[in-house]
Amino acid sequence: MDILGKEFLSRLNKNLIIPTTLKDEVTADPSATALQNLYIIKNPNPTSQKHNMLSCDDGSNYSKTHSKYHTVFKNFIERFGYYDLFIIDNETGKIVYTVYKEVDFTSSLSEGPLKHTNLAEAFEYVKSVSSDTVSKLVDYEPYHPSYNAHSSFIACPIFDGKKQIGVLAFQMPIDRINSIMTNNERWENVGLGKSGETYIIGEDMTLRNQSRFLIEDSVNYFKMLRDLGVGATTISKIKTFNSSIGLQEVKTVGTLAALKDSSDTKIFPDYRGVSVLSSYKPLNVLGMHWAILSEIDEDEAFTEIVALKHKMTGAFCCFIAGSDCYFLFYVDAINASY
């Protein structure tokens, strides 16, 4: 457990206000501890590269099965940009498989430190619904096994015949969503000029993708936050994660209206206090009640911003819908193997 303490706990505590202990974060179950020992602690690959070990030579049925399927799952999430993939046992709530072998591998979602996470929420929902077509997307929240970074998950059931035996979950790809919303950080190529951006807001009024101004000029971005009176703790977290997701509050005329299901194009001050032309609308995807806004400084504004909003909305919705379809495809493939 010394390696988990050094490689996991030290990094996690840097991102927490109140430090935690290894006892509070890892499972005490003997069988789970044995698998963590094989696939994490004795894994010769460094942290963040544990997924490169195909299997252990312990002769167990688990390792034989792991060797058979690991490359398939690993290639899938690398191809489509997901952060991780989880297989969760219905009866025990244990995460019996992950690609990246972080500290949540073999942990329980039904008890212990992960019981109140959004991944556990997705698992419990899918487990409770007797349908092979159900899926559940949960919103971004801090997730300890990913060093408390904001994480979102989508999950669906695994069936053996007519019996639901598990849940398949994916950790949503923040980088992929950012690339869609920022046009791979080429804002000018889609008509957003020097000051425009398109972003998504959650019900908690915080960003669901990266702020353009943090990406392009972090020094002035943090100065802007301080000038606006944003708390030191929030600023520190944004610096630590180099991310505004789930941290940067955006409470403007547009976000308040869009989250009340209104759509419009207006001029008002944005979250920097700068007057912008903003086109906004609600964004309801797989149960998420979000808002999407396309904005550009008033001085630089032009008429194509409304068309841009529709383009970005379509791209994002296609991505989420595609994720849902891939889930169903993979579940069918897994079910077919039983």
C-alpha positions in Angstrom: 0.0 0.0 0.0 3.0 2.3 0.2 2.9 2.8 -3.5 -0.8 3.8 -3.4 0.0 6.2 -0.6 2.9 7.8 -2.6 1.3 7.7 -6.1 -2.3 8.4 -5.3 -2.8 9.9 -1.8 -0.1 12.5 -2.2 -1.6 13.8 -5.5 -5.2 13.6 -4.2 -4.4 15.6 -1.0 -3.0 18.4 -3.1 -6.5 18.9 -4.5 -8.4 18.7 -1.2 -9.1 21.3 1.3 -9.2 18.7 4.1 -6.6 15.9 3.6 -7.8 12.3 3.5 -6.1 9.1 4.5 -5.4 6.0 2.5 -7.8 4.0 4.8 -10.6 6.3 3.8 -10.0 5.9 0.1 -9.2 2.2 -0.6 -11.1 -1.0 0.0 -10.4 -3.4 2.9 -11.9 -6.4 1.1 -9.2 -9.1 0.8 -10.1 -10.3 -2.7 -10.2 -6.7 -3.9 -6.9 -5.9 -2.2 -5.3 -8.9 -3.9 -6.3 -7.7 -7.4 -5.1 -4.1 -6.6 -1.8 -5.6 -5.5 -1.5 -7.5 -8.8 -2.7 -4.9 -11.2 -1.7 -1.6 -9.5 1.0 -2.1 -6.8 3.1 -4.8 -8.6 2.3 -3.4 -12.0 5.7 -2.3 -13.4 4.2 0.6 -15.4 4.2 4.1 -13.8 1.1 5.9 -12.6 -1.2 6.8 -15.5 0.3 4.0 -17.6 -1.0 1.0 -15.6 -3.4 0.2 -18.5 -0.4 -1.0 -20.6 -0.2 -4.3 -18.6 -2.2 -6.9 -20.4 -2.5 -9.4 -17.6 -0.8 -11.0 -14.6 0.7 -14.5 -14.8 -1.0 -15.7 -11.7 -3.0 -18.4 -13.5 -6.4 -17.1 -12.2 -9.6 -17.1 -14.3 -9.7 -13.3 -13.7 -6.3 -12.8 -15.4 -7.2 -15.1 -18.3 -10.4 -13.1 -18.9 -8.6 -9.8 -18.5 -6.0 -10.9 -21.1 -8.8 -11.8 -23.5 -10.8 -8.5 -23.4 -8.4 -5.8 -22.0 -6.9 -4.8 -25.4 -10.4 -4.5 -27.0 -11.6 -2.2 -24.2 -8.3 -0.2 -24.2 -8.4 0.3 -27.9 -12.0 1.4 -27.8 -11.6 4.2 -25.2 -8.4 5.4 -26.9 -10.1 5.6 -30.2 -13.1 7.5 -29.0 -11.3 9.6 -26.3 -13.0 8.3 -23.2 -11.2 8.7 -19.9 -11.9 5.2 -18.6 -14.3 2.3 -18.9 -15.8 0.4 -15.9 -17.6 -3.0 -15.5 -19.6 -3.1 -12.3 -21.1 -6.3 -10.7 -24.8 -5.9 -10.0 -24.9 -8.0 -6.8 -21.9 -6.6 -5.0 -21.6 -3.1 -6.5 -17.8 -3.8 -7.0 -16.0 -2.3 -10.0 -14.6 -5.6 -11.3 -12.8 -4.1 -14.3 -11.4 -0.7 -15.4 -9.0 0.1 -18.2 -6.7 2.5 -16.4 -6.5 0.8 -13.1 -6.8 3.8 -10.8 -7.6 3.4 -7.2 -11.3 2.8 -7.9 -10.4 -0.6 -9.5 -12.1 -3.3 -7.3 -13.7 -0.7 -5.0 -17.4 -0.9 -4.1 -20.1 1.6 -5.2 -22.6 0.2 -2.7 -20.5 1.0 0.4 -17.3 2.7 1.4 -15.8 5.9 0.1 -17.3 5.7 -3.4 -20.9 5.2 -2.3 -21.9 8.8 -2.7 -20.1 9.5 -5.9 -21.9 10.3 -9.2 -20.6 7.1 -10.6 -22.4 5.3 -7.8 -25.5 7.3 -8.7 -25.3 6.2 -12.3 -24.8 2.5 -11.3 -27.7 2.5 -8.8 -30.1 4.1 -11.4 -29.3 1.6 -14.2 -29.3 -1.3 -11.7 -32.9 -0.3 -10.6 -34.3 -0.1 -14.1 -35.2 -3.5 -15.8 -34.6 -2.5 -19.4 -31.8 -3.3 -21.8 -32.1 0.1 -23.5 -31.8 2.4 -20.5 -28.8 4.7 -20.1 -27.9 7.2 -17.5 -25.7 10.3 -17.8 -24.6 12.0 -14.6 -23.3 15.5 -14.3 -19.8 16.6 -13.4 -18.7 16.3 -9.8 -15.4 16.0 -8.1 -14.3 12.3 -8.2 -11.6 11.2 -5.7 -10.1 8.3 -7.7 -9.3 10.9 -10.5 -7.6 13.1 -8.0 -10.8 15.0 -7.3 -11.1 16.3 -10.8 -14.6 17.0 -12.0 -15.8 13.9 -13.8 -19.0 12.8 -15.6 -20.2 9.3 -16.3 -22.6 7.5 -18.6 -23.8 4.0 -17.8 -26.1 1.2 -19.2 -26.9 -2.4 -18.2 -25.2 -5.7 -19.1 -27.5 -8.7 -19.5 -26.9 -12.4 -19.5 -29.9 -13.5 -21.4 -32.8 -11.9 -19.6 -30.9 -11.3 -16.3 -29.2 -8.1 -15.6 -25.7 -9.0 -14.2 -23.8 -5.8 -14.3 -23.4 -2.2 -15.5 -21.1 -0.8 -18.1 -19.9 2.8 -17.5 -17.7 5.3 -19.3 -16.0 8.3 -17.8 -16.8 11.1 -20.1 -13.9 12.6 -22.1 -13.4 16.2 -21.0 -10.7 16.8 -23.7 -13.1 15.6 -26.5 -15.9 17.8 -25.3 -13.5 20.8 -25.0 -12.3 20.2 -28.6 -15.8 20.3 -29.9 -16.8 23.4 -27.9 -13.6 25.3 -28.8 -13.2 24.0 -32.4 -9.9 22.5 -31.3 -9.0 26.0 -29.9 -9.4 27.5 -33.4 -12.2 29.9 -32.6 -11.5 32.3 -35.4 -12.0 29.6 -38.0 -15.7 29.3 -37.0 -16.3 33.0 -36.9 -15.7 33.7 -33.2 -13.0 36.2 -33.9 -10.6 37.4 -31.2 -13.1 37.4 -28.3 -15.9 34.8 -28.9 -16.5 31.5 -27.3 -19.2 28.8 -27.1 -19.7 27.2 -23.7 -22.1 25.0 -21.7 -23.4 25.8 -18.2 -24.8 23.3 -15.7 -27.6 23.8 -13.3 -25.1 24.8 -10.7 -24.2 27.8 -12.9 -20.7 26.6 -13.6 -18.9 25.8 -16.9 -19.0 22.4 -18.4 -16.2 23.1 -20.8 -13.0 25.2 -20.7 -13.0 29.0 -20.8 -11.3 30.4 -23.9 -9.8 33.1 -21.7 -8.1 30.6 -19.4 -6.7 28.7 -22.4 -5.4 31.7 -24.3 -4.2 34.1 -21.5 -4.3 32.5 -18.0 -2.5 35.4 -16.4 -5.2 37.9 -17.3 -7.9 35.3 -16.7 -6.8 34.9 -13.1 -6.4 38.7 -12.7 -10.0 39.1 -14.0 -11.3 36.6 -11.4 -9.5 38.4 -8.6 -10.9 41.8 -9.8 -14.4 40.3 -9.9 -14.0 39.1 -6.3 -13.9 35.4 -7.0 -12.8 33.5 -3.8 -9.2 32.5 -3.3 -10.2 28.9 -2.9 -12.0 28.7 -6.2 -9.1 30.4 -8.0 -6.6 28.0 -6.4 -8.7 25.0 -7.6 -8.8 26.3 -11.1 -5.0 26.8 -11.1 -4.5 23.3 -9.6 -6.6 21.5 -12.2 -5.8 24.1 -15.0 -9.5 23.8 -15.6 -12.6 26.0 -15.2 -15.0 23.1 -15.5 -17.3 22.9 -12.5 -15.5 25.8 -10.9 -16.0 29.0 -12.9 -19.4 30.4 -12.1 -21.3 32.1 -14.9 -24.4 33.9 -13.6 -25.5 36.2 -16.4 -28.8 37.3 -18.0 -28.2 34.6 -20.7 -27.4 31.7 -18.4 -30.3 32.4 -16.0 -32.8 32.7 -18.9 -31.5 29.6 -20.7 -31.7 27.4 -17.6 -35.4 28.6 -17.4 -35.9 27.1 -20.9 -35.7 30.4 -22.7 -33.9 31.0 -26.0 -32.9 34.4 -27.4 -30.1 36.7 -28.6 -29.2 39.7 -26.5 -26.5 42.1 -25.5 -25.5 42.0 -21.8 -22.3 41.7 -19.6 -20.7 38.3 -19.6 -18.9 36.6 -16.7 -15.9 39.0 -17.3 -18.1 42.0 -17.0 -17.6 42.7 -20.7 -20.6 43.6 -22.9 -21.2 40.7 -25.4 -23.7 39.7 -28.0 -25.0 36.4 -26.7 -27.1 33.7 -28.3 -28.4 31.2 -25.8 -30.8 28.3 -25.4 -31.4 25.3 -23.0 -29.6 22.1 -23.7 -31.4 19.0 -22.5 -29.3 15.8 -23.1 -30.0 12.4 -21.5 -31.6 14.0 -18.5 -29.1 16.8 -18.1 -30.6 20.3 -17.9 -27.8 22.5 -19.2 -27.6 25.7 -21.2 -25.4 26.5 -24.3 -24.3 30.0 -25.2 -22.3 31.5 -28.1 -20.9 34.9 -27.3 -18.6 37.5 -28.8 -17.7 40.9 -27.5 -20.2 43.5 -28.6 -17.5 45.5 -30.5 -16.7 42.4 -32.5 -20.1 41.0 -32.9 -21.6 39.8 -36.2 -24.8 38.2 -37.4 -23.5 34.6 -37.9 -23.4 33.9 -34.1 -26.9 32.4 -34.1 -25.9 29.9 -36.9 -22.8 29.1 -34.9 -24.8 28.3 -31.8 -26.9 25.7 -33.8 -23.7 24.2 -35.3 -22.1 23.7 -31.9 -25.3 22.4 -30.3 -25.7 19.9 -33.1 -22.1 18.7 -32.8 -22.3 18.3 -29.0 -25.7 16.5 -29.2 -24.3 14.2 -31.9 -21.4 13.3 -29.7 -23.6 12.5 -26.7 -26.1 10.6 -28.8 -23.1 8.7 -30.4 -21.9 7.8 -26.9 -25.3 6.4 -26.1 -25.3 4.3 -29.3 -21.8 3.0 -28.7 -23.0 2.0 -25.2 -25.8 -0.1 -26.6 -23.5 -1.6 -29.2 -21.0 -2.6 -26.6 -23.6 -4.0 -24.2 -25.0 -6.1 -27.1 -21.5 -7.4 -27.8 -20.9 -8.2 -24.1 -24.3 -9.8 -23.8 -23.7 -11.9 -26.9 -20.5 -13.3 -25.3 -22.5 -14.9 -22.5 
